[in-house]
Amino acid sequence: MWKIRALAALFAAAIVGGCAASGSNDTDDEEVGETLESNLTAAQRKDRAQHLRDVSFSRGLTNGWMLAGIGNAETQLSHCWSELTWACKGPASADCGGGPVVAGAGDGPCSQKQGGLGMFQFDAGTHTQTLNKYGNKVLTVDGNIDQAITFVLNMVVNSKYITGVSTESEALQWLNAIKVGGTNYNTWIKTVTHYYNGCAPSYSCYNQRFKHYDDSTRAVYNEMGAAFWVARAPMEVYWERLDTGVYDLRALAPSNVTKVRYLVDDYEIAVAAKDNPATTEVEDNFPGNYKFKYETPERVFVALGYDKSGANVARGVGLIDSVPGMAVYIRQMGDHLYEIGLERASDDVAYVQVKADGYVLTDEDTGDTMSHRNAVKYKFQNLGERTFEIALFTVDGKPIETLVRDFKLE
């Protein structure tokens, strides 16, 4: 029988009362701080929800609102103590400007350091025990979200309320089929209430806790709007540096995309329609161009596709070295499909070998692990952060150098 330690729900005792077995007088006593309001603005909540949606999608969960519903119930999407100052202070996090993450206030005085940590309130006992179990990654926003997705997938696989699900792939299929208020929605909330919060249907707290997770899920879904939660289609991106130093930018997008924004390190560098009216050629690849002021390697490239209503319906990502000489690139080419290679390779480079987290990749175009085209195309089963090693070799197989890049596959 699969068992987990229930996560400490930061709001469980504060908002909906303590969880106790049916017929018991036991309750969770806690001292609530100055206010139960979060300090996140509406814009910040939207940014956090968008991040939850995108990270969820990168793990194959297209219904990001399901994860956001849990985060909203636990901490109102807050991750840092500065966003929820009535709660306890957890360990410091770089994502909180070096300040503390939010920690649960339902497990006794803050001085005991026993509350759950971060947006999803991971709890294995004391703060130290929690970090020993889950790692320091739960102190970051991405790490907390990623661990929550893993937790949810395991929860669905092992829930006694869900049948026909025994693998992570089946869990994702089950989750992605759910609609708010539709078939299996109540089963989802029931599973969350029991396995995530630890309040089984036989406990006196169950109806209140069920309502709390239900209300929190519907609230964040409606707050952002149905269109917000629609999964964005993957989009192929590519670019070429001209002799002038100008970069030609291109994207291959779904048919409903009418406009593409190109961004590097979150800075917009171009906006393009499908066809450039200034040219005689009829184009369908959203041509744009930009000349960088600074020669900088390892820059995050993002292309966002919008439909005629202005909704962001597609996204493609990459890594660009905006330098004049030999450069590494990583480009999304489709769903889970990426190409990693060299631009403007020096004459002595005859082959490249690419490793992802130490695993040698086979090029889809050539079937080789030593690619003579100085690039490797590969369809990844799992997405997320990867460390890429691009090893360069001469024609006789002599190593030249190895270039390393860290990149998050989406």
C-alpha positions in Angstrom: 0.0 0.0 0.0 1.4 3.3 -1.1 1.6 5.8 1.7 2.9 9.4 1.9 3.2 12.0 4.6 0.4 14.4 3.9 1.6 17.9 3.0 1.0 20.5 5.6 -1.7 22.7 4.2 -0.9 26.2 5.2 -4.5 27.3 5.0 -6.1 24.1 6.2 -6.4 25.0 9.8 -6.5 28.8 9.3 -9.3 28.8 6.9 -11.4 25.6 7.0 -10.6 24.3 10.5 -8.6 21.4 11.8 -8.8 17.9 10.3 -10.0 15.2 12.8 -11.2 11.7 12.5 -15.0 11.4 12.5 -16.3 11.5 16.0 -13.1 12.9 17.5 -12.8 16.2 19.3 -9.2 16.7 18.2 -8.5 19.8 16.1 -5.4 21.5 14.7 -4.8 24.6 16.9 -2.7 27.3 15.5 -2.2 31.0 15.9 -3.2 33.0 12.8 -1.1 36.0 12.1 -2.1 39.5 11.2 -4.1 38.7 8.0 -4.9 35.8 5.7 -4.4 37.9 2.6 -1.6 37.5 0.2 0.5 40.4 -0.8 0.6 39.3 -4.4 -1.0 41.8 -6.8 -3.4 40.7 -9.5 -0.6 41.1 -12.1 1.8 39.0 -9.9 -0.8 36.3 -9.5 -1.3 36.2 -13.2 2.5 35.9 -13.7 2.7 33.1 -11.1 -0.3 31.3 -12.7 1.3 31.6 -16.1 4.5 30.1 -14.8 2.5 27.3 -13.2 0.7 26.7 -16.5 3.9 26.6 -18.6 5.9 24.4 -16.2 3.0 22.0 -16.0 2.8 21.9 -19.8 6.5 21.2 -20.0 5.8 18.1 -17.9 2.9 17.0 -20.1 0.2 18.3 -17.9 -2.0 20.5 -20.2 -4.5 21.3 -17.5 -2.3 23.6 -15.5 -5.3 25.0 -13.6 -5.4 21.7 -11.6 -2.0 22.3 -10.1 -2.7 26.0 -9.7 -5.9 25.1 -7.8 -3.7 23.3 -5.2 -1.3 26.2 -5.0 -4.1 28.6 -4.6 -5.6 26.5 -1.8 -2.3 26.1 0.0 -0.7 29.6 -0.2 -2.8 31.7 -2.6 0.1 31.0 -5.1 2.6 32.6 -2.8 6.1 31.2 -2.6 8.0 33.8 -0.5 7.3 34.9 3.0 7.2 38.5 1.7 4.1 37.5 -0.3 2.4 36.0 2.8 3.7 37.7 5.9 1.2 36.3 8.3 2.8 32.8 7.9 6.1 31.5 9.2 9.5 32.1 7.7 11.2 29.2 5.9 14.8 28.9 4.7 16.3 31.6 2.4 15.8 31.3 -1.4 17.4 33.1 -4.3 13.9 33.3 -5.9 12.8 35.4 -2.9 15.7 37.8 -3.2 17.7 35.9 -0.6 14.7 36.2 1.8 12.8 33.3 3.3 10.2 31.1 1.5 6.8 30.9 3.1 6.5 28.2 5.7 3.4 26.6 7.2 1.9 28.0 10.3 -0.3 25.0 11.3 2.3 22.7 12.9 3.0 24.7 16.0 5.0 27.9 16.8 7.2 29.2 14.0 10.3 28.7 16.2 9.9 24.9 15.9 10.4 25.2 12.1 8.0 22.4 11.3 5.7 23.8 8.7 5.6 22.9 5.0 7.8 24.9 2.6 7.0 27.0 -0.4 4.0 27.4 -2.6 3.0 23.7 -2.4 4.0 23.3 1.3 6.3 20.3 1.1 6.6 18.8 4.6 8.6 15.9 5.9 8.8 17.1 9.5 11.2 19.9 10.3 12.5 22.3 7.7 15.8 20.4 7.7 14.0 17.0 7.3 12.0 18.4 4.4 15.1 19.6 2.6 16.9 16.3 3.3 14.0 14.5 1.6 13.1 16.8 -1.3 16.4 18.7 -1.8 17.0 22.4 -1.8 15.2 22.7 -5.2 11.9 23.0 -3.4 13.1 26.4 -2.2 13.0 27.7 -5.8 9.7 28.4 -7.6 10.5 26.0 -10.4 11.7 23.3 -8.1 8.6 23.5 -5.9 6.3 23.4 -8.9 8.2 20.5 -10.5 8.1 18.5 -7.2 4.4 19.2 -6.9 3.8 17.8 -10.4 5.7 14.6 -9.5 3.7 14.3 -6.3 0.4 14.8 -8.1 1.3 12.1 -10.7 2.1 9.6 -8.0 -1.0 10.6 -6.1 -3.2 9.9 -9.1 -1.5 6.6 -9.8 -2.1 5.4 -6.2 -5.5 7.0 -5.5 -8.1 4.4 -4.5 -10.7 6.6 -6.1 -9.2 6.4 -9.6 -9.3 3.2 -11.7 -7.4 2.3 -14.8 -4.3 4.4 -14.0 -1.0 2.6 -13.1 1.7 4.7 -14.9 2.7 8.3 -15.1 1.6 8.4 -18.8 -1.8 7.1 -17.8 -2.0 9.6 -15.0 -1.3 12.5 -17.4 -3.9 11.2 -19.8 -6.5 11.1 -16.9 -5.6 14.5 -15.7 -5.6 16.2 -19.1 -9.1 14.9 -19.8 -10.7 16.6 -16.9 -12.8 19.8 -17.2 -13.9 22.1 -14.4 -17.1 20.7 -13.0 -17.1 17.8 -15.6 -16.6 14.1 -15.4 -14.0 13.0 -12.8 -13.6 16.6 -11.5 -15.1 15.6 -8.1 -12.9 12.5 -8.1 -9.9 14.8 -8.6 -10.9 17.1 -5.7 -11.6 14.0 -3.5 -8.2 12.7 -4.3 -6.5 16.0 -3.5 -8.4 16.3 -0.2 -7.5 12.8 0.9 -4.0 12.3 -0.5 -2.6 15.8 -0.7 -4.2 17.3 2.4 -4.5 14.1 4.4 -8.2 14.5 5.1 -10.1 11.2 4.2 -13.9 11.2 3.6 -14.5 9.6 7.0 -12.9 12.5 8.8 -15.0 15.4 10.2 -12.9 17.9 8.3 -13.6 16.3 4.9 -16.6 18.4 3.7 -14.9 21.7 4.6 -11.6 20.7 3.1 -13.2 19.4 -0.1 -15.0 22.7 -0.5 -11.8 24.6 0.1 -9.9 22.8 -2.7 -12.9 23.0 -5.0 -13.5 26.7 -4.4 -9.8 27.5 -4.7 -9.6 25.6 -8.0 -12.6 27.2 -9.5 -11.5 30.6 -8.3 -8.1 30.6 -9.9 -9.5 29.1 -13.1 -12.2 31.8 -13.4 -9.8 34.6 -12.3 -7.5 33.9 -15.3 -10.3 32.9 -17.7 -10.7 29.7 -19.7 -8.6 30.9 -22.6 -5.7 31.5 -20.3 -5.4 27.8 -19.4 -5.5 26.5 -23.0 -2.2 24.7 -23.7 0.0 26.5 -26.1 1.1 24.6 -29.2 4.8 24.0 -29.8 6.4 26.2 -32.4 9.6 25.7 -34.5 12.1 28.6 -34.2 15.2 29.3 -36.1 17.5 32.2 -36.9 20.6 33.1 -39.0 23.3 35.7 -38.4 24.1 37.7 -41.5 27.5 39.2 -42.4 26.2 42.5 -41.2 25.6 41.1 -37.7 21.8 41.3 -38.2 19.9 38.2 -37.3 17.1 36.9 -39.5 14.4 35.5 -37.2 11.9 32.9 -38.3 9.1 30.7 -36.8 6.9 28.0 -38.2 3.6 28.3 -36.3 0.1 26.7 -36.3 -2.4 28.0 -38.9 -4.3 30.1 -36.3 -1.2 32.2 -35.4 -1.3 35.6 -37.0 1.5 37.4 -35.1 4.8 36.3 -33.5 6.8 38.2 -30.8 10.5 37.4 -30.6 12.1 37.9 -27.2 15.7 37.4 -25.9 16.2 37.3 -22.1 12.6 38.6 -21.8 13.3 41.6 -24.0 11.2 42.0 -27.1 13.5 42.2 -30.2 10.9 41.9 -33.0 7.2 41.5 -33.8 6.3 39.9 -37.1 3.2 39.0 -39.2 3.2 35.8 -41.2 4.2 37.7 -44.3 6.4 40.7 -44.5 4.5 43.2 -46.7 7.7 45.1 -47.5 9.1 42.2 -49.5 7.9 40.8 -52.9 8.2 37.3 -51.7 5.1 35.7 -50.1 6.3 34.3 -46.7 4.7 32.2 -44.1 7.4 32.1 -41.5 6.9 35.4 -39.6 10.1 37.1 -40.8 11.8 39.5 -38.3 15.3 40.8 -37.8 17.4 42.3 -35.1 21.0 43.4 -34.5 22.2 42.9 -30.9 24.1 45.7 -29.2 26.1 43.2 -27.1 27.9 40.1 -27.9 26.7 37.7 -25.3 26.5 33.9 -25.2 23.8 31.7 -23.6 20.8 33.9 -24.1 17.2 32.5 -23.8 15.3 32.9 -27.0 11.5 32.8 -27.0 8.9 33.1 -29.8 5.3 33.7 -28.8 2.5 33.1 -31.3 -0.8 35.0 -31.0 -4.1 34.4 -32.8 -6.4 37.1 -34.2 -8.0 37.7 -30.8 -4.7 38.4 -29.2 -4.5 35.1 -27.2 -1.1 33.5 -26.8 -1.7 30.1 -28.5 1.8 29.0 -29.4 5.4 29.1 -28.0 8.8 28.1 -29.2 12.1 28.4 -27.2 15.8 28.2 -27.8 19.3 29.3 -26.7 21.3 31.7 -28.8 24.9 32.9 -28.6 24.7 36.4 -30.0 28.4 36.4 -30.9 30.2 36.8 -34.3 32.3 33.6 -34.2 31.5 30.0 -33.5 28.3 29.7 -31.5 26.2 27.1 -29.9 22.5 27.0 -30.5 19.5 25.1 -29.1 16.3 25.4 -31.1 12.8 23.9 -30.6 11.6 22.2 -33.7 8.4 20.7 -32.5 6.7 18.8 -29.7 9.5 17.6 -27.5 11.8 17.9 -30.6 15.0 20.0 -30.3 18.2 20.5 -32.3 21.5 21.3 -30.6 24.4 22.3 -32.7 27.0 24.9 -33.9 26.7 28.0 -35.9 29.7 29.2 -37.9 31.8 26.3 -36.8 35.6 26.6 -37.3 37.1 24.8 -40.2 38.7 22.1 -38.0 35.4 20.9 -36.7 34.2 17.8 -38.6 31.9 16.1 -36.1 30.0 16.9 -32.9 28.7 14.7 -30.2 26.0 15.9 -27.9 25.2 14.7 -24.4 22.2 15.6 -22.3 22.9 15.1 -18.6 25.6 12.7 -19.6 23.5 10.7 -22.0 24.7 10.6 -25.7 22.1 11.7 -28.1 21.5 10.1 -31.5 20.8 12.5 -34.4 17.4 11.9 -35.9 18.6 13.1 -39.3 21.7 10.9 -39.7 21.2 8.1 -37.1 24.7 8.9 -35.8 26.0 9.9 -32.4 28.9 11.6 -34.1 27.1 14.1 -36.4 29.0 15.4 -39.4 26.5 18.1 -39.9 27.6 19.7 -36.6 24.1 19.4 -35.1 22.0 16.7 -33.4 18.2 16.6 -33.6 16.5 14.6 -30.8 13.0 14.0 -29.5 13.1 14.0 -25.7 10.7 11.9 -23.7 11.1 14.1 -20.6 11.4 17.8 -20.6 12.8 20.3 -18.0 16.3 21.5 -17.1 19.2 19.8 -18.9 22.9 20.2 -19.1 24.2 19.8 -22.6 27.8 18.9 -23.5 28.7 19.6 -27.1 32.0 17.8 -27.9 33.9 18.9 -31.0 36.1 16.6 -33.0 38.4 16.8 -36.0 38.0 14.6 -39.1 40.3 11.9 -37.6 38.3 11.9 -34.4 40.7 14.0 -32.3 38.8 16.0 -29.6 39.0 19.7 -30.0 36.9 21.0 -27.0 33.7 20.5 -25.2 31.2 23.4 -24.8 28.6 23.2 -22.0 25.2 24.8 -22.0 22.3 24.6 -19.5 18.8 24.9 -20.9 15.3 24.1 -20.0 13.4 22.1 -22.5 9.7 22.9 -22.7 
